[in-house]
């Protein structure tokens, strides 16, 4: 996530993306974890709200259309011009399948 401000401190723009990739075990099991998902940004020069969502799907084999459980992962962050900043949060719809933790 990148925040660009103007000379007077106003928020000019906030950009970012959710991304990830397979590890060796995921490739062997045929788990589809490659993704890049842009954020949705709303707000003004004093406050920007970023939201991102991606669906992860586990499949039984790389070359077979036999898919198992899935999880929707959502990212939520608010960037304030004034006052303290709060940590971004990440939530998963299936916590047993994909362990997700809050950012610091």
C-alpha positions in Angstrom: 0.0 0.0 0.0 1.3 3.4 -1.0 0.1 6.8 0.2 1.0 10.0 -1.7 0.3 13.4 0.0 0.3 16.9 -1.3 2.6 19.6 0.1 -0.1 20.7 2.5 -0.5 17.2 3.9 -3.8 16.4 2.1 -4.0 12.9 0.8 -3.4 12.9 -3.0 -3.9 9.2 -3.7 -3.6 5.7 -2.1 -2.8 2.7 -4.1 -2.1 -1.0 -3.4 -2.8 -4.6 -4.4 -3.4 -8.0 -2.9 -1.1 -10.5 -4.3 0.3 -14.0 -3.6 1.6 -17.1 -5.2 1.8 -20.9 -4.8 4.4 -22.5 -2.7 5.9 -26.0 -3.5 3.4 -27.8 -1.4 0.5 -25.9 -3.0 1.7 -26.7 -6.5 2.0 -30.4 -5.6 -1.6 -30.4 -4.3 -3.0 -28.3 -7.1 -4.0 -25.5 -4.9 -4.7 -22.4 -6.9 -3.2 -19.5 -5.0 -1.9 -17.2 -7.7 -3.7 -14.0 -7.6 -3.4 -10.2 -7.9 -6.4 -8.1 -7.0 -6.5 -4.3 -7.0 -8.0 -2.4 -4.1 -11.3 -0.4 -4.3 -10.5 3.1 -3.0 -13.1 5.6 -1.8 -12.9 8.9 0.1 -11.4 12.3 -0.2 -8.3 14.3 0.7 -8.8 13.8 4.5 -9.7 10.1 4.6 -9.3 7.2 2.2 -10.9 3.7 2.6 -9.2 0.8 0.8 -11.0 -2.5 0.4 -9.8 -5.6 -1.4 -11.2 -9.1 -1.9 -9.9 -12.3 -3.4 -11.2 -15.9 -3.5 -8.8 -18.7 -3.0 -9.8 -22.2 -4.3 -8.2 -25.5 -3.4 -8.3 -28.2 -6.0 -7.6 -31.9 -5.7 -5.4 -32.1 -8.8 -3.8 -29.5 -11.1 -5.3 -31.0 -14.3 -8.7 -32.0 -13.1 -11.6 -29.7 -12.5 -12.3 -31.2 -9.1 -12.2 -28.4 -6.6 -12.7 -28.5 -2.8 -13.2 -25.8 -0.2 -12.7 -22.1 -0.9 -12.1 -19.0 1.1 -12.9 -15.4 0.5 -10.2 -13.2 1.9 -11.0 -9.5 2.4 -8.7 -6.6 3.2 -9.8 -3.4 4.8 -7.7 -0.3 5.6 -8.5 3.3 6.4 -5.8 6.1 5.8 -6.5 9.3 7.8 -5.0 12.7 7.1 -5.3 13.7 10.8 -5.1 11.7 14.0 -3.8 8.3 14.7 -3.8 5.5 12.0 -5.4 2.2 12.7 -3.9 -1.2 11.6 -5.3 -2.7 8.4 -7.3 -5.9 8.9 -7.6 -9.1 6.9 -10.4 -11.5 7.3 -11.1 -15.0 5.9 -14.4 -16.6 5.4 -12.9 -20.0 6.1 -10.4 -19.7 9.0 -9.7 -23.4 9.1 -8.6 -23.5 5.5 -6.5 -20.3 5.4 -5.0 -18.8 8.6 -5.2 -15.0 8.4 -3.6 -12.6 10.8 -4.0 -8.8 11.4 -1.2 -6.6 10.1 0.9 -4.6 12.5 
